[in-house]
Amino acid sequence: MDDVDAFRARVRAWLADRYPLRDPDLDDDRVDIIARAPNGHEAMISGAVTLQRDLYAAGFIGLGLPVAYGGHGLPRAYDAIVAEELSRVDCPSLRPLSIGMGLALPTILGAASEEQKRRFGPALISGQEVWCQLFSEPDAGSDLVSLRTRAVPDGDSWVVSGQKVWSSLAADASFGMLLACTDPDAAKPQAGITMFILPMDRPGVTVRPLVDIAGGHHFNEVFLQDVVLDASDVMGEVNRGWQIANGTLTGERSNYVGGSGSGRRRRQAERAMRLAGKRVDPAARQRVVDVMARERMLEMLVGRIGAGSVLGGNSAVGSLVKLAAGTLEQVAAEVVIDASGMSGIAWASDDRQGDLAAHGLHASRQATIAGGTHQIQRNLIGERLLGLPREPRA
Ligand SMILES: Cc1cc2nc3c(=O)[nH]c(=O)nc-3n(C[C@H](O)[C@H](O)[C@H](O)COP(=O)(O)OP(=O)(O)OC[C@H]3O[C@@H](n4cnc5c(N)ncnc54)[C@H](O)[C@@H]3O)c2cc1C
């Protein structure tokens, strides 16, 4: 393999053949405008899948992952180079596939059998299969351990019934990470939960899309009625799914920064102030600097955690990152909407900035809920990092 500079040059040339350079005046969140257009969700997913497949064919994805599971076995720095080069050009966003690459893949590589790793790793990295996460239920979100979806043994098989909700990309996915109760009599409820790999086309699986406040339909309800799964669909050991799910959630919270960092929020706040003619307004500048400082602190926190220089191995690090990133999302969205003035409240159909500001504000509300609410993150930080007494349980 090339050294990093030669590799960067090769990636840059490959991208230059396919995409124009990104116009710095275009908002990073333009992908969300695409998603809201008629059939926009489908266009967003197919754009992401096509790009992922092309990158895989060119040898530009999964660089830091093991060769046996579809990767290249190189240092992680090579993946970072590809991400940086992608951010320079006007290409589809890979963000819609982050559940697969960011959650399912690490979970599979960490907890699945060797056979499952070899089966699912390459298909996921190469963009052949989209994944979703089937954890939350109508009465089990923060209190996930009280989930009611049941998997009942039937010879060598399991028969699964229940309902999941808020399942992002379930309508697009080939597979889902499914949490189900396999031992309702376990001494502690978490000791009776198993993680399954659910093929979404299995008879008995019904997916119904939900439309969110920002007009998108990326999440869904999933109904499971007498769905038959095989022993080979269990990930890890039976009744050990809670430990696996906690690893997935820690990863989800730590990765939450993915959408927040890289100067995205700073760029949005600056752009909004510039378009509103407020670049020299001291109060406006102070608010932009607040966004910049929060973003920088978040990047430094993530850098220190990644380098192992802080909070080594504590599962509440994900909560810390999630809390900082989710708060940044909302602070920045409020700066943008305030700068946009009236157009953020009522915008003409061709007013891109008003559209982005209003929808950005709506969408930022998700940031305090997805991946576990901020109240729950504060509880976890209090109990696991600060050593405060445990929250009283019912
Ligand atoms: C954009 C988005 C995408 C999502 N994608 C997925 C997905 O792909 N897969 C999936 O499985 N789930 C997904 N979710 C669901 C998400 O994980 C849950 O919404 C979240 O965990 C909260 O659960 P809940 O909605 O049931 O709220 P509840 O748990 O009912 O909470 C309601 C309120 O009570 C508060 N609360 C609850 N318990 C406590 C406590 N002990 N202490 C203090 N306050 C408390 C909460 O903070 C919240 O404010 C997604 C959610 C969003 C918003």
The ligand as an SDF file (V2000), in Angstrom:
LIG
                    3D

 53 58  0  0  0  0  0  0  0  0999 V2000
  -33.8100   10.2370   15.6220 C   0  0  0  0  0  0  0  0  0  0  0  0
  -33.9770    8.9980   16.4440 C   0  0  0  0  0  0  0  0  0  0  0  0
  -33.5260    7.8020   15.9480 C   0  0  0  0  0  0  0  0  0  0  0  0
  -33.6700    6.6350   16.7110 C   0  0  0  0  0  0  0  0  0  0  0  0
  -33.2450    5.4530   16.1590 N   0  0  0  0  0  0  0  0  0  0  0  0
  -33.4010    4.3150   16.8690 C   0  0  0  0  0  0  0  0  0  0  0  0
  -33.0110    3.0760   16.2920 C   0  0  0  0  0  0  0  0  0  0  0  0
  -32.5370    3.0120   15.1570 O   0  0  0  0  0  0  0  0  0  0  0  0
  -33.1940    1.9490   17.0030 N   0  0  0  0  0  0  0  0  0  0  0  0
  -33.7250    1.9780   18.2710 C   0  0  0  0  0  0  0  0  0  0  0  0
  -33.8210    0.9100   18.8680 O   0  0  0  0  0  0  0  0  0  0  0  0
  -34.1240    3.1340   18.8470 N   0  0  0  0  0  0  0  0  0  0  0  0
  -33.9830    4.3040   18.1700 C   0  0  0  0  0  0  0  0  0  0  0  0
  -34.3960    5.4980   18.7180 N   0  0  0  0  0  0  0  0  0  0  0  0
  -35.0900    5.4680   20.0130 C   0  0  0  0  0  0  0  0  0  0  0  0
  -34.3120    6.0590   21.1730 C   0  0  0  0  0  0  0  0  0  0  0  0
  -33.2650    5.1870   21.5660 O   0  0  0  0  0  0  0  0  0  0  0  0
  -35.3270    6.2830   22.3190 C   0  0  0  0  0  0  0  0  0  0  0  0
  -36.2620    7.2500   21.8700 O   0  0  0  0  0  0  0  0  0  0  0  0
  -34.6620    6.7650   23.5790 C   0  0  0  0  0  0  0  0  0  0  0  0
  -33.8630    5.7600   24.1550 O   0  0  0  0  0  0  0  0  0  0  0  0
  -35.7010    7.2410   24.6400 C   0  0  0  0  0  0  0  0  0  0  0  0
  -36.6690    6.2690   24.8490 O   0  0  0  0  0  0  0  0  0  0  0  0
  -38.2120    6.6450   24.7770 P   0  0  0  0  0  0  0  0  0  0  0  0
  -38.4680    7.3760   23.5050 O   0  0  0  0  0  0  0  0  0  0  0  0
  -38.9900    5.4110   25.0310 O   0  0  0  0  0  0  0  0  0  0  0  0
  -38.4580    7.6960   25.9540 O   0  0  0  0  0  0  0  0  0  0  0  0
  -38.7210    7.3460   27.5260 P   0  0  0  0  0  0  0  0  0  0  0  0
  -37.7290    6.3220   27.9640 O   0  0  0  0  0  0  0  0  0  0  0  0
  -40.1810    7.0330   27.6430 O   0  0  0  0  0  0  0  0  0  0  0  0
  -38.3980    8.7050   28.1870 O   0  0  0  0  0  0  0  0  0  0  0  0
  -39.3460    9.8000   28.2690 C   0  0  0  0  0  0  0  0  0  0  0  0
  -38.7160   10.9280   29.0730 C   0  0  0  0  0  0  0  0  0  0  0  0
  -38.4880   10.4930   30.4320 O   0  0  0  0  0  0  0  0  0  0  0  0
  -37.1180   10.6870   30.7760 C   0  0  0  0  0  0  0  0  0  0  0  0
  -36.6520    9.5980   31.6470 N   0  0  0  0  0  0  0  0  0  0  0  0
  -36.9040    8.2730   31.4910 C   0  0  0  0  0  0  0  0  0  0  0  0
  -36.2790    7.5580   32.4590 N   0  0  0  0  0  0  0  0  0  0  0  0
  -35.5980    8.4520   33.2110 C   0  0  0  0  0  0  0  0  0  0  0  0
  -34.7580    8.3410   34.3790 C   0  0  0  0  0  0  0  0  0  0  0  0
  -34.4940    7.1530   34.9150 N   0  0  0  0  0  0  0  0  0  0  0  0
  -34.2240    9.4720   34.9020 N   0  0  0  0  0  0  0  0  0  0  0  0
  -34.4880   10.7040   34.3500 C   0  0  0  0  0  0  0  0  0  0  0  0
  -35.3030   10.8690   33.2600 N   0  0  0  0  0  0  0  0  0  0  0  0
  -35.8400    9.7640   32.6980 C   0  0  0  0  0  0  0  0  0  0  0  0
  -36.3610   10.6640   29.4640 C   0  0  0  0  0  0  0  0  0  0  0  0
  -35.1320   11.3580   29.5550 O   0  0  0  0  0  0  0  0  0  0  0  0
  -37.3690   11.3640   28.5350 C   0  0  0  0  0  0  0  0  0  0  0  0
  -37.2440   12.7640   28.6700 O   0  0  0  0  0  0  0  0  0  0  0  0
  -34.2640    6.6680   17.9870 C   0  0  0  0  0  0  0  0  0  0  0  0
  -34.7260    7.9120   18.5010 C   0  0  0  0  0  0  0  0  0  0  0  0
  -34.5930    9.0580   17.7300 C   0  0  0  0  0  0  0  0  0  0  0  0
  -35.0930   10.3510   18.2980 C   0  0  0  0  0  0  0  0  0  0  0  0
  1  2  1  0
  2  3  1  0
  2 52  2  0
  3  4  2  0
  4  5  1  0
  4 50  1  0
  5  6  2  0
  6  7  1  0
  6 13  1  0
  7  8  2  0
  7  9  1  0
  9 10  1  0
 10 11  2  0
 10 12  1  0
 12 13  2  0
 13 14  1  0
 14 15  1  0
 14 50  1  0
 15 16  1  0
 16 17  1  0
 16 18  1  0
 18 19  1  0
 18 20  1  0
 20 21  1  0
 20 22  1  0
 22 23  1  0
 23 24  1  0
 24 25  2  0
 24 26  1  0
 24 27  1  0
 27 28  1  0
 28 29  2  0
 28 30  1  0
 28 31  1  0
 31 32  1  0
 32 33  1  0
 33 34  1  0
 33 48  1  0
 34 35  1  0
 35 36  1  0
 35 46  1  0
 36 37  1  0
 36 45  1  0
 37 38  2  0
 38 39  1  0
 39 40  1  0
 39 45  2  0
 40 41  1  0
 40 42  2  0
 42 43  1  0
 43 44  2  0
 44 45  1  0
 46 47  1  0
 46 48  1  0
 48 49  1  0
 50 51  2  0
 51 52  1  0
 52 53  1  0
M  END
$$$$
